Amino acid sequence: MIERYVYAVTKRLPEAQRQDVADELRGLIEDMLNERVQGRDITEEDVEEVLLELGNPRNLARQYRDTKKYVIGPELYDLYILVLKIALISVVTVSTAVFIIQIILNPINTLDYFINYIVSFITTTIPIVFGWTTLAFALAEYFGEDNLKKLNIDKEKLNLDKEWKPENLAPIPDPKRQIKRSEPIIGIIFYVLIIMILAFSNDYFGIWIFQDGEFSTVVPFLNEETYGSFLILILIVFGFGIVKECLKFRYEKWTYTLVIFTAIVNLISIAMIMFMITGAQFWNPNFMNELIQYGFVTEASQSYESIRLIWEQLTLWTLILLIFGLLLDIAIGWFKVRKAK
């Protein structure tokens, strides 16, 4: 019970402060117990009385932090900065790579590409990265484990001090359910890169055509006329993916609550993805004709039939891979919780 109490206090503190506070708190509890028992054996009731005297772990953590309210608390702030740096580095890398490709393919318009690069970075890239990352961690801060123990969240907040008892302390996380920090970081990087590629580099998402050794054009996979209307759905799908990964940071372990939230987000994502990619307006309707027009393939040739077969099955396999990945994410969390149980 003492270790659970120490964990409940220190998990709300910055990483660099946790060990010192844990050592100090264990020493304080030991001194209070020795003073109480006066040489006799320590009982569970003695421990409960001491912990009740120290009070709610949330309030004790606030005393160590010297502050009370935040959009993103200190226990998440270090991770927030880490994720924000990773997201910005990923975005800058993709944007810079696209900018370099544009210059190589069409050096005459270098000045226009540079202006677009700077303007899009300031007006679009930074707001998207900061916005989604901050929103994700703000939600992770608010919907923490303590706020999800009861359906009546407001009532719980109003009665924290009155209702708290040592036996209500959450157990120390089971190693079998732990989520490695690298997992959500990789997930966030993946979602950010996909957003950047689909939002700002879709013009280069297709078959590159070269004529006489020089770049000529790109035959796009996506329908350029209708793509803008799908972009908001793409941002929502992958944006909530970022929120999901940030919640993994918050929980630090797989729980039924996290599995349920993951399932809801992934099922909504599957529905949106199916709506987008199964529609005739999402893919380029003239893809094969444009390949013939630019001389990439010859109609009725063996290469033409092979490409046509792959193109016709692209929707199916894209859907299968995305659904498999999202369902696998749910299954991993579920089996880890069940295994720990």
Secondary structure, DSSP 8 states (H G I E B T S, - for coil): -HHHHHHHHHTTS-HHHHHHHHHHHHHHHHHHHHHHHTTS---HHHHHHHHHHH--HHHHHHHHHS----SS-HHHHHHHHHHHHHHHHHHHHHHHHHHHHHHHH-GGGHHHHHHHHHHHIIIIIHHHHHHHHHHHHHHHHHT-GGGGSSS-HHHHHHTHHHH--GGG------GGGB--THHHHHHHHHHHHHHHHHHH-GGGSEEEEEETTEEEEEEESB-TTTHHHHHHHHHHHHHHHHHHHHHHHHHSB--HHHHHHHHHHHHHHHHHHHHHHTSTTTB-TTHHHHHHHTTSS-TTSHHHHHHHHHHHHHHHHHHHHHHHHHHHHHHHHHHHHHHH-
